[in-house]
C-alpha cells in the first residue's frame, strides 16, 4: 500500500535504493552495444550524479541542483546526437535495471519511473541535437516528478 504523502524518493528506499538502481543501470549502459557509444568510459562520479538527479526529481534532497546545476546536464548531453535507437535502448536498459534493483514492484511506482525516464531521455535527445540554445528543450531545472 502506498502511503498518500510518501514521495517517490521515499517509496524507492531513498538514496540507498536509487543508488542501487543507478549502479545496475550504469554497468548495463557501459556494456551495451548500442549505449556504449554514449557511455564510452567509466566516470567515477557518474553513479552518484545519476542518483542525485533521480533523488531530487523524486522529492529527495536537492544535491544535484546544489552541487552541479541543470546547466551541467545540458552540457553533458550537448552534441551527443542521441539516436532514436539509443534513446529506446536507454529506457529499456533503465527499466531492466529497475526490475533487478529490488525496488518496490507496484505498478503505480513502476509507471511513474518509466514516465520519468522516457521524459528525461526525450529531453536529453533533443538537447543532444541542439545547434543553438533556442533549440534546447525549455526545461532548465530538475523536474519534480510525483505520483
C-alpha positions as CSV (number, residue, x, y, z in Angstrom):
1,X,0.0,0.0,0.0
2,X,1.4,3.4,-1.0
3,X,1.2,6.0,1.8
4,X,-0.6,9.1,0.4
5,X,2.1,11.6,1.5
6,X,5.1,9.4,0.6
7,X,7.3,10.8,-2.2
8,X,8.7,8.6,-5.0
9,X,12.1,9.1,-3.3
10,X,10.8,7.6,-0.1
11,X,9.0,4.8,-1.8
12,X,12.2,3.9,-3.7
13,X,14.1,3.5,-0.5
14,X,15.8,6.8,-0.6
15,X,19.4,7.2,-1.7
16,X,20.2,3.6,-1.0
17,X,17.5,2.2,-3.3
18,X,18.2,4.7,-6.0
19,X,21.9,4.3,-5.8
20,X,21.5,0.5,-6.3
21,X,19.3,1.2,-9.3
22,X,21.8,3.6,-10.9
23,X,24.7,1.3,-10.3
24,X,23.0,-1.5,-12.1
25,X,21.9,0.8,-14.9
26,X,25.3,2.4,-15.4
27,X,27.0,-1.1,-15.6
28,X,24.5,-2.0,-18.3
29,X,25.0,1.2,-20.2
30,X,28.7,0.8,-20.3
31,X,28.4,-2.8,-21.6
32,X,25.5,-2.3,-24.0
33,X,26.5,-2.4,-27.7
34,X,24.0,0.5,-28.5
35,X,24.7,2.7,-25.5
36,X,28.4,2.2,-25.3
37,X,28.8,5.0,-27.9
38,X,27.3,7.4,-25.4
39,X,28.8,5.9,-22.3
40,X,32.3,5.5,-23.7
41,X,34.3,5.0,-20.4
42,X,33.5,4.7,-16.7
43,X,33.3,8.1,-14.9
44,X,33.8,7.6,-11.2
45,X,31.2,10.1,-10.1
46,X,28.5,9.2,-12.7
47,X,26.5,6.8,-10.4
48,X,26.4,9.5,-7.7
49,X,25.3,12.1,-10.2
50,X,22.6,9.9,-11.6
51,X,21.4,9.1,-8.0
52,X,21.4,12.8,-7.0
53,X,19.3,13.7,-10.1
54,X,16.8,10.9,-9.7
55,X,16.6,11.6,-5.9
56,X,15.9,15.2,-6.5
57,X,13.3,14.5,-9.2
58,X,11.5,12.1,-6.9
59,X,11.2,14.5,-4.0
60,X,14.5,13.9,-2.2
61,X,17.4,16.2,-1.4
62,X,18.4,18.8,-4.0
63,X,22.1,17.8,-4.2
64,X,22.1,17.7,-8.0
65,X,21.0,21.3,-8.2
66,X,23.3,22.5,-5.4
67,X,26.4,20.6,-6.5
68,X,26.1,20.5,-10.3
69,X,23.2,22.6,-11.6
70,X,21.0,21.8,-14.5
71,X,23.3,23.5,-17.0
72,X,25.8,20.7,-16.3
73,X,23.2,18.2,-17.6
74,X,22.6,20.3,-20.7
75,X,26.4,20.5,-21.3
76,X,26.9,16.7,-20.8
77,X,24.3,15.9,-23.5
78,X,25.1,18.7,-25.9
79,X,26.4,17.4,-29.3
80,X,26.0,13.7,-28.5
81,X,23.4,13.3,-31.3
82,X,21.4,10.6,-29.5
83,X,19.6,8.4,-31.9
84,X,16.1,7.0,-31.5
85,X,17.6,3.6,-31.1
86,X,19.9,4.8,-28.3
87,X,17.0,6.6,-26.6
88,X,14.8,3.5,-26.8
89,X,17.6,1.3,-25.5
90,X,18.3,3.7,-22.7
91,X,14.7,3.4,-21.5
92,X,14.6,-0.4,-21.8
93,X,18.0,-0.8,-20.0
94,X,16.8,1.5,-17.2
95,X,13.6,-0.4,-16.7
96,X,15.5,-3.7,-16.8
97,X,17.8,-2.3,-14.1
98,X,14.7,-1.2,-12.1
99,X,13.5,-4.8,-12.2
100,X,16.9,-6.0,-11.0
101,X,17.4,-3.4,-8.2
102,X,14.8,-4.8,-5.8
103,X,12.8,-1.6,-5.7
104,X,9.0,-1.8,-5.0
105,X,7.2,-3.6,-7.7
106,X,3.8,-1.9,-7.5
107,X,2.5,-0.9,-10.9
108,X,1.9,2.7,-10.0
109,X,5.5,3.2,-8.9
110,X,6.9,1.4,-12.0
111,X,4.7,3.6,-14.3
112,X,6.0,6.8,-12.6
113,X,9.6,5.7,-13.0
114,X,9.1,4.8,-16.7
115,X,7.4,8.1,-17.5
116,X,10.3,9.9,-15.8
117,X,12.9,8.0,-17.8
118,X,11.0,8.4,-21.1
119,X,10.6,12.2,-20.5
120,X,14.2,12.6,-19.4
121,X,15.6,10.7,-22.4
122,X,13.5,12.8,-24.7
123,X,14.9,16.0,-23.2
124,X,18.4,14.6,-23.4
125,X,17.9,13.6,-27.1
126,X,16.6,17.0,-28.0
127,X,19.4,18.7,-26.3
128,X,21.9,16.4,-27.9
129,X,20.9,17.7,-31.3
130,X,20.6,21.4,-30.5
131,X,22.8,23.6,-32.5
132,X,21.7,26.7,-30.7
133,X,20.4,27.5,-27.2
134,X,17.0,28.2,-28.8
135,X,16.8,24.6,-30.0
136,X,17.3,23.2,-26.4
137,X,14.4,21.8,-24.6
138,X,12.9,24.6,-22.5
139,X,13.3,22.8,-19.1
140,X,16.1,24.4,-17.1
141,X,15.8,22.7,-13.7
142,X,15.5,19.2,-12.3
143,X,11.8,18.2,-12.9
144,X,9.7,17.4,-9.9
145,X,8.2,14.0,-10.5
146,X,5.3,12.7,-8.4
147,X,2.6,10.1,-8.5
